[in-house]
């Protein structure tokens, strides 16, 4: 039965899980926090805030506090600053405590595609959660250490871990299925009349699936997008009607390796179409764009699609070549099978009654006690 206490507990668990997942995956989910004092006094160092995804808020406005992908500020990565101006090239951003704008410090203008989320504000004041980041930093370090131990983070290690997770999940589901069939009649003969707590493994599966799949897809879909590239006529050293090469930075701010597939949306050309990017690493891809023959400028674009490297790179690239959505389905299939194997291997199928006299499955009792 749902009670106010259980509802509050569930909301708290989901919020903390979303915050931790966002920090590990490199994308603000539900909550975020600042690691410097650049936004003081609006958001102090270590304070958290409610992060609303950009696809929900729409285009940001001057005065909004946004989370964006920076290239220069704090050596690049996710930055939370306020929009203080807008130009044809993009937004001007600044930390409330900083004496100059990010663009004065060499940061390119922030485009709408760079903005990942907006901090919830009421009456122009950011709703801050004091000291939330302190606990998250500790938990994030622990999770990152665990991921590193199993090889998730490097491109090769993540692929191996993904294949192992899939095989392990299938094996547990098959074993549990065989045991379920073999033990069905025996359980019917020995069914106890004592009442006990009942836990449905299907609900447990759905709960774990939601906690893992939602943030994972949020990151893969949210970080994928189109980056516009403008080229002016009369570029120094380039003949009109020629082409211009430039380096575009691609980065992975999370703790899990990703496959980034880059492709042009117009007449631009990309030298390297896909790259396996380890955790916390960045690289550059060469983009060639045509130069207008006369005055004016042209705009081309490149789209990058991101997938966690839980399948071998050739497999993901093959799925992508058929349909980008198919690659996303492949990654989700690995996660779903792994979660199903864990839950079914521990709890079996369907409803499981936890009797007071039963002790073979203490993990199930503990899980049920936590859930209720």
C-alpha positions in Angstrom: 0.0 0.0 0.0 1.3 3.4 -0.9 1.8 5.7 2.0 3.1 9.3 2.1 6.3 8.0 3.7 6.9 5.5 0.9 6.1 8.1 -1.8 8.6 10.5 -0.3 11.2 7.7 0.0 10.7 6.7 -3.6 11.0 10.3 -4.9 14.2 10.7 -2.8 15.7 7.4 -4.1 14.9 8.3 -7.7 16.3 11.8 -7.4 19.5 10.6 -5.8 19.8 7.8 -8.4 19.2 10.3 -11.2 21.8 12.7 -9.8 24.4 10.0 -9.4 23.6 8.5 -12.8 24.0 12.0 -14.4 27.4 12.5 -12.8 28.6 9.0 -13.9 27.2 9.3 -17.4 28.3 12.9 -18.0 24.8 14.4 -18.4 22.6 16.3 -15.9 19.6 14.1 -15.0 16.9 15.4 -12.6 19.6 17.1 -10.4 23.0 18.6 -10.9 25.5 20.4 -8.8 28.3 23.0 -9.2 31.9 22.1 -8.3 33.3 25.7 -8.2 32.3 29.0 -6.7 31.7 30.7 -10.1 28.0 30.9 -9.6 28.1 32.3 -6.0 25.9 33.5 -4.4 23.2 32.1 -6.6 24.5 28.6 -6.3 27.4 28.0 -3.9 30.2 25.5 -4.4 28.9 22.0 -3.8 25.2 23.0 -3.9 22.8 21.1 -6.1 20.0 22.3 -8.3 17.0 20.9 -10.3 18.1 20.3 -13.9 15.3 20.6 -16.5 16.3 19.1 -19.8 16.6 21.5 -22.7 14.0 19.6 -24.8 11.5 20.4 -22.1 12.4 24.0 -21.5 12.9 25.0 -25.1 15.1 27.8 -26.2 16.8 29.5 -23.2 16.6 33.3 -22.6 18.9 35.9 -21.1 18.9 35.5 -17.4 18.5 31.7 -17.4 21.1 29.5 -15.7 22.0 26.7 -18.1 24.2 23.7 -18.2 26.2 23.6 -21.5 29.1 21.8 -23.1 32.1 24.1 -22.8 35.3 24.0 -24.8 37.5 26.3 -22.8 35.9 27.1 -19.5 37.3 24.9 -16.7 39.2 23.0 -19.4 36.0 22.0 -21.2 33.1 19.8 -20.2 29.8 20.5 -18.4 29.6 24.1 -17.1 26.7 25.8 -15.2 26.6 29.5 -15.9 24.1 32.3 -16.6 23.1 33.6 -20.0 23.8 37.4 -19.9 23.5 38.2 -23.6 22.6 37.0 -27.1 24.2 37.5 -30.5 23.7 36.1 -34.0 26.6 33.6 -33.2 25.0 32.4 -30.0 24.6 33.1 -26.3 27.0 35.0 -24.0 27.5 33.3 -20.7 29.0 34.2 -17.4 29.4 32.9 -13.8 27.7 35.2 -11.4 30.9 35.5 -9.4 33.2 36.0 -12.4 34.3 39.5 -13.4 34.2 38.7 -17.1 32.1 36.6 -19.5 33.1 33.2 -20.7 33.5 34.6 -24.2 36.0 37.2 -23.0 38.0 34.3 -21.8 38.1 32.5 -25.2 35.0 30.4 -24.9 33.0 30.2 -28.3 29.5 31.6 -28.2 27.1 29.0 -26.7 24.6 27.7 -29.2 21.2 26.2 -28.4 22.6 22.8 -29.3 25.3 23.2 -26.7 22.7 23.7 -23.9 21.8 20.4 -22.2 19.6 21.6 -19.3 18.3 24.6 -17.4 18.4 25.2 -13.7 15.0 25.5 -12.1 14.4 29.1 -11.0 11.5 30.7 -9.1 11.2 34.5 -9.5 14.7 34.6 -11.1 16.3 32.8 -8.1 17.8 29.3 -8.7 16.3 26.7 -6.4 19.4 25.4 -4.7 19.9 22.2 -2.7 22.7 23.0 -0.1 25.7 20.8 0.0 24.2 18.1 -2.2 27.4 17.8 -4.3 29.6 16.7 -1.3 27.8 13.4 -1.0 27.6 12.9 -4.7 31.3 13.4 -5.2 32.0 10.6 -2.7 29.5 8.3 -4.3 30.7 9.2 -7.8 34.2 8.3 -6.9 33.1 4.9 -5.5 31.1 4.1 -8.6 33.9 5.2 -10.9 36.3 3.0 -9.1 34.0 0.0 -9.4 33.5 0.7 -13.1 37.2 0.9 -13.6 37.8 -2.5 -11.8 35.5 -4.3 -14.3 37.1 -2.5 -17.3 34.2 -0.1 -18.1 35.7 3.2 -19.1 38.2 2.0 -21.7 36.8 1.3 -25.2 38.0 -2.3 -25.2 37.0 -3.0 -21.6 33.5 -1.6 -22.0 32.9 -3.8 -25.1 34.1 -6.9 -23.3 32.0 -6.1 -20.2 28.9 -5.5 -22.4 29.3 -8.9 -24.1 29.9 -10.6 -20.8 26.8 -8.9 -19.3 24.7 -10.1 -22.2 26.0 -13.7 -22.0 25.8 -13.8 -18.2 22.2 -12.5 -18.3 21.1 -15.1 -20.9 22.7 -17.9 -18.9 21.0 -16.9 -15.7 17.6 -16.6 -17.3 18.0 -20.1 -18.9 19.2 -21.7 -15.6 16.3 -20.0 -13.7 13.8 -21.2 -16.3 15.0 -24.8 -16.1 14.9 -24.7 -12.3 11.5 -23.2 -12.3 10.1 -26.0 -14.5 11.8 -28.7 -12.5 10.7 -27.3 -9.1 7.1 -26.4 -9.9 5.5 -29.7 -9.0 7.6 -30.1 -5.9 6.6 -26.6 -4.6 3.0 -27.5 -5.1 3.3 -30.6 -2.9 5.2 -28.8 -0.2 3.5 -25.4 -0.2 3.4 -23.9 3.2 0.3 -22.5 4.7 2.2 -19.9 6.6 1.7 -16.4 5.3 4.6 -14.2 4.5 5.6 -11.2 2.4 5.2 -11.5 -1.3 7.5 -9.8 -3.8 6.9 -9.8 -7.5 10.1 -10.3 -9.5 8.5 -8.6 -12.5 8.0 -5.4 -10.5 11.6 -5.6 -9.3 12.8 -6.0 -12.9 10.7 -3.0 -14.0 12.1 -0.9 -11.2 15.7 -1.7 -11.9 15.1 -1.3 -15.7 13.6 2.2 -15.2 16.5 3.3 -13.0 19.1 2.1 -15.5 17.5 2.4 -18.9 15.9 5.8 -18.5 19.2 7.6 -17.6 21.2 5.6 -20.2 18.8 6.5 -23.0 18.5 10.1 -21.7 22.2 10.5 -22.2 22.6 8.7 -25.5 19.7 10.7 -27.1 20.3 13.9 -25.2 24.0 14.2 -26.2 23.3 13.3 -29.8 22.5 16.3 -32.0 23.5 18.6 -34.9 26.3 21.1 -34.6 26.2 24.0 -37.1 29.4 25.1 -38.8 29.4 28.6 -40.5 31.9 29.4 -43.3 32.4 32.9 -44.5 33.4 33.9 -48.0 36.9 35.3 -48.5 38.6 33.1 -45.9 42.3 34.0 -45.8 44.4 31.5 -47.7 41.4 29.7 -49.3 40.3 30.4 -52.9 36.6 31.2 -53.4 34.7 28.0 -54.2 37.4 26.0 -52.5 37.1 24.1 -49.2 38.2 24.7 -45.6 39.4 22.1 -43.1 38.7 22.6 -39.5 39.0 20.5 -36.3 35.8 19.8 -34.3 36.2 18.5 -30.8 34.2 15.5 -29.7 34.3 14.6 -26.0 32.9 12.1 -23.5 32.4 13.6 -20.1 31.0 10.4 -18.5 32.7 7.4 -16.9 31.5 4.9 -19.6 33.1 4.5 -23.0 31.0 5.6 -25.9 30.9 5.1 -29.7 30.4 8.5 -31.4 29.3 8.4 -35.0 29.8 11.7 -36.8 28.2 12.3 -40.2 27.5 15.5 -42.2 24.0 16.9 -42.7 24.8 19.0 -45.7 27.7 19.3 -48.1 30.4 19.0 -45.4 32.7 16.0 -45.3 34.0 14.2 -42.2 37.4 12.5 -42.3 36.7 10.0 -39.5 33.1 8.9 -39.3 33.2 7.1 -36.0 35.4 7.0 -32.9 35.4 4.9 -29.8 35.8 7.4 -27.0 37.0 6.3 -23.6 35.6 7.8 -20.4 36.6 11.4 -19.8 38.5 11.7 -23.1 38.2 14.0 -26.0 39.4 13.9 -29.6 39.0 15.9 -32.8 37.6 15.1 -36.2 38.4 16.9 -39.4 35.4 18.5 -41.1 35.8 19.9 -44.6 33.3 22.6 -45.6 32.8 24.4 -49.0 33.8 28.1 -49.1 31.2 30.4 -50.8 32.4 31.9 -54.1 31.1 35.4 -53.3 30.2 37.5 -50.4 28.2 36.0 -47.5 28.4 32.9 -45.5 27.1 29.3 -45.7 26.0 27.0 -42.9 26.7 23.3 -42.8 26.2 20.8 -40.0 27.5 17.6 -38.6 25.4 15.2 -36.5 26.9 13.1 -33.8 25.1 10.0 -32.5 26.3 8.5 -29.3 26.0 4.9 -28.0 27.5 3.2 -25.0 30.1 0.8 -26.2 28.3 -2.3 -24.7 28.6 -4.0 -28.1 31.6 -4.4 -30.3 32.3 -1.4 -32.5 31.7 -3.2 -35.8 28.4 -4.5 -34.5 27.2 -1.1 -33.5 28.4 0.5 -36.7 26.6 -2.2 -38.7 23.3 -1.7 -36.8 23.7 2.1 -37.3 24.2 1.7 -41.0 20.8 -0.1 -41.2 19.1 2.5 -38.9 20.4 4.7 -36.1 17.5 3.5 -33.9 18.6 -0.1 -34.4 21.9 0.7 -32.7 20.0 2.2 -29.8 17.9 -0.9 -29.5 21.0 -3.1 -29.5 22.5 -1.3 -26.5 19.2 -1.4 -24.7 18.9 -5.2 -25.4 22.3 -5.8 -23.6 21.1 -3.8 -20.6 17.6 -5.5 -20.5 19.1 -9.0 -20.7 21.6 -8.2 -18.0 19.0 -6.8 -15.6 16.6 -9.7 -16.3 19.4 -12.2 -15.6 20.2 -10.6 -12.3 16.6 -10.4 -11.1 15.5 -13.8 -12.3 18.7 -15.4 -11.1 18.1 -14.1 -7.6 14.3 -14.1 -7.2 13.0 -16.5 -9.9 9.9 -15.8 -12.0 6.7 -14.1 -10.9 5.6 -13.7 -7.3 7.9 -15.0 -4.6 6.6 -15.6 -1.1 9.1 -14.8 1.6 8.1 -16.9 4.6 9.3 -16.3 8.1 10.7 -19.9 8.4 12.5 -19.7 5.0 16.2 -18.7 5.1 17.7 -19.9 1.8 17.2 -16.5 0.2 18.2 -13.8 2.7 18.8 -11.4 -0.2 15.2 -11.5 -1.2 14.1 -10.7 2.4 16.5 -7.8 2.6 15.3 -6.5 -0.8 11.7 -6.8 0.2 12.3 -5.0 3.6 14.0 -2.2 1.7 11.2 -1.8 -0.8 8.4 -1.7 1.8 
